[in-house]
């Protein structure tokens, strides 16, 4: 089996690539813009026919698309998150119509949730900003493509290697910089939002299962922890594992716009269990400990960290 991973250098893509590497009977191919890529791919710029030529030469049995943008202006987000999946689907229909496509979506596509009510894949989508809207556009492109395709709607990933562009990685960097100084103060934005955190290693396992399991799959599967956790609680657990002795101060008006608009989010993950035999294997405490251990004491990150 030949599996092509796009976006393999990113946070999720790196873990998924590692999970697929060495899988018995599988040849792993990496696609991207880097000189060492097996398949040259730029989903934000390639034309479908040109991409189809590259895909035909690679002849993948499955494609896992981890390419995506979490930040930037609306144009950048649209180019990568909306245009990219549409171009990929068009190219696959031309070059490898039998290949399975596993596309990483986002729980941000759902928009604001109702406290105490986890959302199923059948729930209405009402994204609160450009990121969720462009991810939703990518999902629509995939689910209406006519391909053997599944979208994994991923919650808030946490665990080893979390980048400083996301809250867990940023807070980890701030705590590492503060050390165990009892006089240190870490100032954060509003941490009152609730999010569904999922270990990045569990996301990688879900992607491997989706790429290799036999038979058709539902068009969309939620991949999350299945529990709404206060962002404040995540920060508390990070501070505990870091041995932080100072003060954490929340600036009430310093949170992100998305936190104000989406105060509660949680995914029902029953369908992923039924379709893939998947459920989270890592606890939030285990994810936080792995994040801190992997990060070491890298001193980086801004002073203000808004909740995402």
Protein Blocks (a to p, Z undefined) as FASTA:
>chain_A
ZZddehklmmklmmmmmmmgopahiacddddjbfklmbdcdfklpcfklmmmmmmmnopa
bdcdfbdcfbdcfklmmmmmmmmmmmmmmmmmmmmmmbccdddddfklnopadehiacdf
kbccddfbfklmmmmmmmmmmmmnopacddddddddedehiafkbmklmmmmmmmmnmma
fkbccddddfkbccddddfklmmmmmmmmmmpgcjddfbdcddehpacdfklmmmmmmmm
nopabdcdddfklccfklmmmmbccddfklmmmmnopacfbdfklmmmmmmmmnopaded
dfbdcdZZ
